[in-house]
């Protein structure tokens, strides 16, 4: 009798090759203040049933959510004498909770995010009401292995309206010893009624030192010398983005883009446009991110991360106009599979033309 084929492993939405997922990681960097506030609230019996962790993508919001979940499970009795001696929310790196929570096998932790679509072999675009309704049976069972139950909604801004309303019901009538942790990079997209029922913690961008520690702890090759500082700026303080940039040719691509923006010769522009022509998926996303980041720094009058960079001198209004049009056109290129090479060439040529005639409107 033929054996059944092994079930296809579903990918993780947050997976980076060689890097622990947030639920697996025993480390957290750069958010000591928020961590201390959560610890103090727990000791004082003031831990809110709804927590909102917001901040840029890739700075450790989900890592802090799982760090808190593991801590609550490891220390279910807030009145225990040893709790007074604890200085942060960490548990030993060899603790079994890291594996059980990381594998999704702990009965007291429910992790919700955009699900995988088996038919289309991609992640769904929203968190639907069906996903959020998993909370009802989860909370309806008796808590095992400790009193706490933790619901983590990762990417909470991706809930559709029905899902948000379903979550709101749980926040309005939370069961005892239950904590809802909402993780979001765009808190303004959440319902005001959801935000009002949560205690908010904003996790800011990581500095260069924190990003360096992330490289060391995950065993990734750290950029040397000034390259690390450049990567940290380009990443906008996101450890995830820094790891992505360092793992490929992100730094080289940024330098090529910066030269093309500053160049007056067509050859420099053409060389970068050829790279864009071959970019698809994640490669195109990285390219678009680097171009968008360059324009964002011009709008905010920030220096480029490397000495010697000489961006064209344009009025702020022209940079702002260009930033808005490039952002819109970049999305159209991806959506309608338009000519990437021509789009990128148009961007550079438009900047060159604007530098020659800084007071003319920009057409793209």
Secondary structure, DSSP 8 states (H G I E B T S, - for coil): ------------TT-BTTB--TTT-----S-HHHHHHHHHHHHTT---SEEEEEESTTSSHHHHHHHHHHHHHH---TT-GGGGG--SS---TT-HHHHHHHTT--TTEEEE-S-EETTTTEE-SSB-HHHHTHHHHHHHS---SSS-EEEEEETGGGB-HHHHHHHHHHHHT--TTEEEEEEES-GGGS-HHHHTTSEEEEE----HHHHHHHHHHHT-----THHHHHHHHHTTT-HHHHHHHHHTTHHHHHHHHHHHHH--SHHHHHHHHHHHHT--THHHHHHHHHHHHHHHHHHTT---SSTT-------HHHHHHHHHHHHHHHHHHHHHT--HHHHHHHHHHHHHHHHHSTTS----
